[in-house]
Amino acid sequence: MTDDQLFIAKIKTIGTIVKPDKEQLPYGNKSRGRLVESEGGRRAIFVPSWGALEKEEVDYYVEKAQDDEDARIKKNEITPMKENIGKLTTSARLAPRGKRAKVIKEIIEENRKDGI
């Protein structure tokens, strides 16, 4: 090969641009999904997509989940379990020292008999 041919061969190799392939997701190549960290009393929200959903669909599901979380926070209902634990704690505090464990056991046994 002559010097000109070597020079042309070097220029051809320099001019090639190698683009990395897009990572293949399990169910297509659309949105990966989205994780929204917990904030302001909301729970964390994770919408998995793995390439199956469009970005707009993922955003819609996140928005819907945030609305549901806001509704849950606004309700601020006392669950039956929380109410029972509160009553149990109050009863235990009113009992004299040294007999609190006995009072708690009695209350739990009564609730078991009642099916609560």
C-alpha positions as CSV (number, residue, x, y, z in Angstrom):
1,M,0.0,0.0,0.0
2,T,1.2,3.5,-0.8
3,D,1.3,6.3,1.7
4,D,-1.8,7.8,0.3
5,Q,-3.8,4.6,0.7
6,L,-2.6,4.2,4.3
7,F,-3.6,7.8,5.0
8,I,-7.1,7.3,3.5
9,A,-7.5,4.1,5.5
10,K,-6.6,5.9,8.8
11,I,-9.1,8.8,8.0
12,K,-11.9,6.2,7.4
13,T,-11.4,4.6,10.8
14,I,-11.2,7.9,12.6
15,G,-14.5,9.1,11.1
16,T,-16.6,6.2,12.3
17,I,-18.9,6.9,15.2
18,V,-20.0,4.0,17.4
19,K,-23.3,4.5,19.2
20,P,-24.0,2.3,22.1
21,D,-27.2,0.2,21.8
22,K,-30.2,1.1,23.9
23,E,-30.6,-1.2,26.8
24,Q,-33.3,-3.8,26.1
25,L,-36.0,-3.8,28.8
26,P,-37.9,-7.0,29.5
27,Y,-41.2,-6.0,28.0
28,G,-40.3,-3.4,25.4
29,N,-38.4,-0.2,25.1
30,K,-40.9,2.4,26.5
31,S,-40.8,3.8,30.0
32,R,-38.7,2.2,32.7
33,G,-41.2,3.0,35.4
34,R,-41.0,5.6,38.2
35,L,-40.3,5.7,42.0
36,V,-41.7,8.7,44.0
37,E,-40.1,9.0,47.4
38,S,-42.4,9.4,50.4
39,E,-43.1,13.0,51.4
40,G,-45.6,14.8,53.6
41,G,-47.1,11.7,55.1
42,R,-47.5,9.9,51.8
43,R,-46.1,6.5,51.3
44,A,-43.5,5.9,48.6
45,I,-45.0,5.1,45.2
46,F,-43.4,2.7,42.8
47,V,-44.9,2.1,39.3
48,P,-43.0,-0.6,37.5
49,S,-43.1,-0.7,33.7
50,W,-40.0,-2.5,32.5
51,G,-40.7,-1.1,29.1
52,A,-44.3,-2.1,28.8
53,L,-46.0,1.3,29.5
54,E,-45.6,4.7,27.9
55,K,-44.3,7.6,30.0
56,E,-47.7,9.2,30.0
57,E,-49.3,6.0,31.4
58,V,-46.7,5.8,34.1
59,D,-47.3,9.5,35.0
60,Y,-51.1,8.9,35.1
61,Y,-50.7,5.9,37.5
62,V,-48.3,8.0,39.8
63,E,-50.8,10.9,39.8
64,K,-53.7,8.5,40.7
65,A,-51.7,6.9,43.5
66,Q,-50.8,10.3,44.9
67,D,-54.5,11.3,44.9
68,D,-55.3,8.0,46.7
69,E,-52.6,8.7,49.3
70,D,-53.9,12.3,49.8
71,A,-57.4,10.9,50.4
72,R,-56.0,8.4,52.9
73,I,-54.2,11.1,54.8
74,K,-57.2,13.4,54.9
75,K,-59.4,10.6,56.3
76,N,-57.2,10.2,59.3
77,E,-59.5,7.5,60.7
78,I,-58.6,5.6,63.8
79,T,-58.4,2.0,62.8
80,P,-60.0,-0.6,65.1
81,M,-56.6,-2.0,66.0
82,K,-55.3,1.4,67.0
83,E,-58.5,2.0,69.1
84,N,-58.0,-1.4,70.9
85,I,-54.4,-0.7,71.6
86,G,-55.3,2.7,73.0
87,K,-57.9,1.2,75.3
88,L,-55.4,-1.4,76.4
89,T,-52.8,1.1,77.1
90,T,-55.2,3.3,79.1
91,S,-56.3,0.4,81.2
92,A,-52.7,-0.6,81.9
93,R,-51.8,2.9,83.0
94,L,-54.7,3.1,85.3
95,A,-53.8,-0.3,87.0
96,P,-51.5,-0.2,90.0
97,R,-47.8,-0.9,89.5
98,G,-47.0,-4.5,89.6
99,K,-50.4,-5.6,88.3
100,R,-50.3,-4.0,84.9
101,A,-49.2,-7.2,83.1
102,K,-52.0,-9.1,84.8
103,V,-54.6,-6.5,83.7
104,I,-53.3,-6.6,80.1
105,K,-53.5,-10.4,80.0
106,E,-57.0,-10.4,81.3
107,I,-58.1,-7.9,78.7
108,I,-56.5,-9.9,75.9
109,E,-58.2,-13.1,77.1
110,E,-61.6,-11.3,77.3
111,N,-61.1,-10.1,73.7
112,R,-60.2,-13.5,72.5
113,K,-63.3,-15.0,74.0
114,D,-65.4,-12.2,72.4
115,G,-63.7,-12.9,69.0
116,I,-62.2,-9.4,68.8
